């Protein structure tokens, strides 16, 4: 997360995205840079809650750093979610 925030290469920076849907099994579909993407997150309910409480234009994605950021409407903080190419077991 720290490295993503310090990124200076425009192609790798977190930029605006539109989340299309979040499935119960963790798959997240979103539009980013004119393309549709599908990634996996292990907390789909938490992600849906964050999206419901945030304006849709306050979502950013970094594909390089595999992060999705959901900002609060007052921009005071962002919740950050990891994005995987495939499901992975969660560690306890």
C-alpha positions as CSV (number, residue, x, y, z in Angstrom):
1,X,0.0,0.0,0.0
2,X,2.8,2.4,0.8
3,X,4.6,1.7,-2.4
4,X,1.4,2.2,-4.4
5,X,1.0,5.6,-2.8
6,X,4.6,6.5,-3.7
7,X,4.3,5.3,-7.3
8,X,5.5,7.8,-9.9
9,X,5.0,5.9,-13.1
10,X,1.5,7.0,-14.4
11,X,0.8,3.5,-15.8
12,X,1.2,1.9,-12.4
13,X,-0.5,4.6,-10.2
14,X,-3.9,4.0,-8.7
15,X,-6.4,5.6,-11.0
16,X,-10.2,5.9,-11.2
17,X,-12.2,2.8,-11.6
18,X,-15.9,1.8,-11.7
19,X,-16.8,-1.3,-9.8
20,X,-19.5,-3.2,-11.8
21,X,-20.2,-5.9,-9.3
22,X,-18.9,-7.9,-6.4
23,X,-19.9,-11.6,-6.3
24,X,-20.4,-13.5,-3.1
25,X,-17.5,-15.8,-4.0
26,X,-15.1,-12.8,-4.0
27,X,-14.8,-12.0,-7.7
28,X,-14.8,-8.3,-8.4
29,X,-15.6,-6.9,-11.9
30,X,-14.5,-3.4,-12.6
31,X,-13.9,-1.0,-15.5
32,X,-10.4,0.6,-15.5
33,X,-8.6,2.5,-18.2
34,X,-11.3,1.6,-20.8
35,X,-11.1,-2.1,-20.1
36,X,-13.0,-4.6,-18.1
37,X,-11.1,-6.5,-15.4
38,X,-11.9,-9.3,-13.0
39,X,-10.0,-9.9,-9.8
40,X,-10.6,-11.7,-6.6
41,X,-10.9,-10.4,-3.0
42,X,-11.3,-12.4,0.2
43,X,-13.7,-9.9,1.8
44,X,-16.6,-9.4,-0.6
45,X,-19.1,-8.3,2.1
46,X,-16.7,-5.7,3.5
47,X,-16.0,-4.4,0.0
48,X,-19.7,-4.1,-0.9
49,X,-20.3,-2.2,2.4
50,X,-17.5,0.2,1.6
51,X,-18.8,0.8,-2.0
52,X,-22.3,1.4,-0.7
53,X,-21.0,4.2,1.6
54,X,-18.8,5.8,-1.0
55,X,-19.7,7.9,-4.1
56,X,-18.9,5.8,-7.2
57,X,-16.4,8.3,-8.5
58,X,-14.2,7.8,-5.4
59,X,-12.8,4.4,-6.3
60,X,-9.2,3.8,-7.6
61,X,-7.4,0.7,-8.7
62,X,-3.7,-0.1,-9.3
63,X,-3.3,-3.2,-11.3
64,X,0.5,-3.3,-10.7
65,X,0.1,-3.2,-6.9
66,X,-3.1,-5.2,-7.0
67,X,-5.1,-2.8,-4.9
68,X,-8.5,-1.3,-4.9
69,X,-9.1,1.9,-2.8
70,X,-12.5,3.0,-1.8
71,X,-12.5,6.6,-0.4
72,X,-15.1,8.1,2.0
73,X,-17.1,10.9,0.6
74,X,-15.2,13.5,2.7
75,X,-11.8,12.0,1.5
76,X,-10.7,11.6,5.1
77,X,-9.7,8.0,4.5
78,X,-9.7,5.1,2.1
79,X,-10.3,1.4,2.7
80,X,-7.9,-0.7,0.7
81,X,-8.6,-4.1,-0.7
82,X,-6.2,-6.6,-2.2
83,X,-7.0,-8.0,-5.6
84,X,-5.8,-11.4,-6.7
85,X,-5.7,-13.0,-10.1
86,X,-7.2,-16.1,-8.5
87,X,-8.8,-17.1,-5.2
88,X,-6.3,-17.9,-2.4
89,X,-6.8,-19.4,1.0
90,X,-7.1,-16.8,3.8
91,X,-4.7,-17.2,6.7
92,X,-6.2,-17.2,10.1
